[in-house]
Structure formats: C-alpha cells, structure tokens
Amino acid sequence: ITAWGPLRREPIFGAVEAERGRLAAAGVLASYFALGAIGIMLALLLGADLLVRVAPGAYAAAAPLIPLVGLGLLLQGWYRVLRRSAKFRDKRTWYISLAVVAALVFVGACVVLIPPLETDGAALAIVAAFLVAAAGMSLRSQLGREPIPFAYGRIVAGAGIAAACFGGAKLLGGAVGDLAPLADVAAVGAYPLLLVATGA
C-alpha cells in the first residue's frame, strides 16, 4: 500500500493507465491486493499454532487471536487501497469521516466485547472497526458513477482455492499427526502455485 505512489510513477503503470484508463489500472492493483490478502489469511489460519510454538509458552493462548488481528489489519489495508484507487467526489471527506466512525466503533466494541470475551473481544473490536470503514468506502465507491472494475471472478476463484488449501491441510494434517505443520506449510505454498496454474 505504501508503495502505491512509487508504483504509479513506473513506466509500466503509466502504460496501463494510458491503454486501459486509471480505474482499470487501479482495479488490477486492488484485485492483486485482495488475492494477496486471501493468501495471508490462509497463512495466518494455518500457521497460528506454529507461530506460538516457536514463542515462549506463555503465548500459547494467543494462537486464536492471530487470525483475528490479521483480519483487522487486512481490512485496514483494504480501506487504504480504496482511498488510493476509488474515484468519487469528496473522497478525502469520506475517508476522514469513516476513520472517525471506525474509532467510535472500536471504542464501543471494546466496551461491549472485552468484559465477556477479554482478549478475544479486543481482537474482534479491531475487526469490527475496520470492517465498518472498509464496507463504507467500498459501498461509496462501487455504487458511484465510476466504480472500480475489480477482477471479481479472480478474487472469488482465489477464495475458493484458499478454502480448498485450508480444507486439504486439515484433512492431511489429521492423517499425518505430528507432521501436520508440514501439511500446513505445503498448503500455504500451494496457494500461489494454484493461482498461477488456474490463471486466477
């Protein structure tokens, strides 16, 4: 996301903009972000237990929090991607307003969720805050006059491939027992290879 500015100054990006238009180029980059985010979530879901194994024992209970916090940060990333790629009037105003709304949602969610759920509640509050912001920006962009032409088919295909990799890792992991982490690593590695192989 932080490389968006330098990327736009690259000759190849300029050529894409000139040939297909600014929104088409933004749609390609945003779609790649979505596919990358799906892969990151797959890695976090499968690798959370492995990550806490290499950490001190006191962190073992944090495994369920890793995917939730990761999801929240990816939603924040999507919110920022839309700020960069969307095209509509008063975009800056919408961005700032939704950031304020996200902060209020975060505080409210913390008050409601942390007492009964403790650390899980804090992680869910992050997800709730950026989900509201990302959803608001997505709706404003896609319901406007110039929606971003996302590669919806590729994104759905990527989600399907990730789901298949996750299911395969769990099935194989149950069969191999102590070697289950290897199945998880293989599944994460298979995701980009399957994206290329299927053209997704």
C-alpha angles and dihedrals in degrees: 000000000000088000092058093099096050090044091055089055092056116106092234091056090049090051092052091049091049094048102039106014134255096281093051091053091047090049091055093051093044091049091052089050089053092051091048091049090052089053092049091051090050090052092048094047093050098034102045094094091045092051094054091047090065091047125075115286092253089071096056093101090057094073095096090050096058098074092043094052089043091053091051092052092047090052088052088051091051089050090054092045090056090049089056099041107031122095120207140114120282092013093154091052091051092048094052094042093051090048089056090047090050090052091051092047090050093052092045093046091050091053092049102037108033098065095057099029103029111193092004087058092055091051091047089050089059090051093047094049097051093037089061092047095045093045092049093050092044093053093046091050100042097042092050130092094270110037119186110259098232119187091245094171092055093046092051090046090050091052090050092050091049091050090050091049091049093048092046092050092051093048094046092042091055089053099047099042111193091023091063093110089062090054089051092051091047091051093051090048091048093057099074091038091055091047089057095041094051095039091239 
